[in-house]
Amino acid sequence: MNLADRPIAPNPYDLVPPVPSFSVTSEDFSEGQRMPDEHVYSGSNQSPQLSWSGAPEGTKSFAITCFDPDAPTGCGFWHWFTIGVGADVSSIARGEILPGTHCARNDFGNNGYDGCAPPQGDREHRYIFAIHALDVEDTGVAEGASPTYASFVHVGHTIARATITGTWSH
């Protein structure tokens, strides 16, 4: 089977209700650029540094996610889903676990960040990091919940979203 013989998946945020945007940047990679090996599952497996600004008034908390729409699953692959980031937070350091937060389970089955891991021989994958500005402090999503459930709950509370996309392949 040739993994590259499949359609390019859409950006998942094009398929949910539109919300305003704000800014997110990373000291570790630029929009559309290859991510360093520090963020690869088989490498140092550290989450990247992210900074954001311009979230709207009314933001009560944030969620930080990483989704790979290019995984050959038919439904993408969740790499990270941090919940409960305070409205006063505007950055996360490389590899940092923010106090007072928790994670939905990623598709590796872990409660935290697990990095880029496309199948050997597959085309370049996109890793969409999103900062979701939420209208509540607590969405009620428990530690270890499935990322699909967490996403379903969060989409109804998202008042703005900022994204930055990195890429990686073998």
C-alpha positions, 0 to 999 in steps of 0.5 A: 500500500502506498500511503501517499495515494490518498486525498489531502485532508482538509484543515479541521477548523474549516469544518466547524463554526467560524470564530474570530482569530487572534495571533499565535507564534512559536520560537521553535518553528514558523507557520508552514515550516518543518518542526525541529526534532525536539518535538518528534515522538521518537526524538525529545518529544517536547511540546513547542513553545507557543505565545499568543495575543489578541484574544477577545474580551470575554475569554475566561480560559484557553485550551491548547491542542495539536491535531494532525489531519494527515494521519492515515486514519480517516479521522486524523490524530490528536497529539495534545489537548490541554484544558483549563489554561487561565485567561491570564496566560499568554505563553507556554514554554517548550515542554512546559506543563502549566499548573492547574491544567489537565489533558484529554487523552491523546491518540497515543493513549497518554494525557499530555503532549506526544509529538510528530510521528508520521508513518515511515514513507508517508508524505509530509504531515501538518501539525496544527497547534490551536489556542482556543479562547473559551467563554467558560473557566471550566468546560467540565471535560475530565482528565483523560477524556477522549480528544474527540469528546473534548473537541466536541464540548470545546467547540461550543465554548470557543469564541476565538481561535489562533492556529500555527501549523508546523510540518514534519516527515521522515 
